[in-house]
Amino acid sequence: MGGFKYGDFLNHLLAFLIIAAVVYWLVITPMTRLVSLFERDRAAATKQCPDCLSEVPAEARRCAYCTVELVPQSGQP
């Protein structure tokens, strides 16, 4: 009476896989692209301190963490 129903199991498994694929392609993939876009913009607006290796704004003249004087990038006064 209480046998294992293979058809129901396969039906639920297939429905789960289809829903998981739709969520991945409609939610996860666009969010990953959006986050990588913000990371690329942030990387262009920061530079690395040569002394303590922390990230500081590209326009900074001194590191906020170790107070070493930073060399201005080309194109800056």
N, C-alpha and C positions, 0 to 999 in steps of 0.2 A: 504494500500500500504506500509506504513512504519511500519510494525509489527515487533515485537521482534523475532529475529531468534534464537531459543533455541539451535539449532544444531551448529551454528557458535560460540555461546557463550561457549558451552561445549567443542568444539574443541579447542578454544583458551585457555580456562582454563586448559585443560589437557596438552596442549603443554607447557604452562607456568610451570605447576607443574613438568613435566618431566625435563625440562631444569633446573629448580631450584634444583631438586634432584641431577642431574648430576654435577652441579657446586658445590654443597655442598660436595658431596663425592669425587670429583676429585681435589678441590681447598681448601676448608675450613678444612676438616679432616686432610690432610697431613700437612698443615701449623700449625695446632694446635699441632700435634705431634712434629714437628720441634721446635716450640717455647718452648714446655715443656722440650724437650731435652736440649736446651740451658739454661733454668732456672735451671734444675737439676745440670748442670755443674757449673753454676754460684754460686749456693748454696753451693757446695762443696769447692769453692775457696774463700768463704767469711765467716766471723764470726760476731757476734753481740757484740758491745761494752756494757759492763755491766753498765756503768754509763749513757750514753746518748741514748743507744739502736739503734745507727746507724750501718749500715753495713760497715765493714772495711775488707781489704784483710786478708786472713788467716795467712799470714806471718808477718803481722804488729806487731810492738812492742808497738806503741802508737796509740791512736785514732787520726785521722786527724781533728776531729771536736771539741772534748773537751780536748784533749791532756792527757788523763788519761793513765797510764801505763797498758798495757794489759798482762795478764798471758799467757805465751807461751803454745800452745797446746802440747799434748804428742807427742814425736817424733821430736820436734824442739829443737835446742840448747838453 
